[in-house]
């Protein structure tokens, strides 16, 4: 059985996978171009991919031998899940293991944006903290988390982990989910109420057809004046131009953004030249331990599929139902 892995992975995941198949791994540290992916996947039974690899209808049409796909990610918006399901191909993902790591980054961005930490760092680093600009009561004044209301958009595992952390900072919690969920300590509210009453908003929903552009220009305009927005979910959920306009006009105080509509960001991304945005290159799950666990789960999904078993973490388990 043949498997193509689009990247080297942390830990021993690929070494374990190689014990179960003939494993071909993309050798370069750069990303695999789409045409090379088509070519290398020919005749393969399995694909182990990253969230940067587009797995669409055209790829599936070109690779009829494919019978299992495993992505080292929890989000699967880079995969045409319906097309896989229609072909009976299971899709594996890596939920659970990245929850705490992503929630940590969310709080990090919340604090960094609210207290202007990167802006202050740039000020000191570039020698602007000098005798002409000594300590002053107005210097780098930010927003307090304690006593403020945090609105969590999406109360799945990551949203709940954000809530647990925010309690420790003395925040009041309100939340909205597409499927109504009871989460202890989080008052469920409508999306409109959340927009209007949250001092901080954390976006923690998956990107789907329903959530694409959820925070569009109209939604951003309904946010509380001076609010802070943090997005560690997916870029397509927030209208970046509308966010940049609101940050520039001062109607929003600051933002923390880990995910973008187009990644890597393009030089003309409207968020890049705003001082009140803290930016990160999609590093929500980027800790050594978590990346090793994600790689291990991604390998486990594929090893199960190659053995004719159900993937332990399958996005489309309906493929296992008898026809
Ligand atoms: C990261 O964004 C993931 O989906 O794993």
Boltz pocket constraint, residues with backbone or C-beta under 6 A from the ligand:
constraints:
  - pocket:
      binder: B
      contacts: [[A, 51], [A, 72], [A, 73], [A, 74], [A, 75], [A, 76], [A, 94], [A, 98], [A, 232], [A, 233], [A, 284], [A, 285]]
      max_distance: 6.0
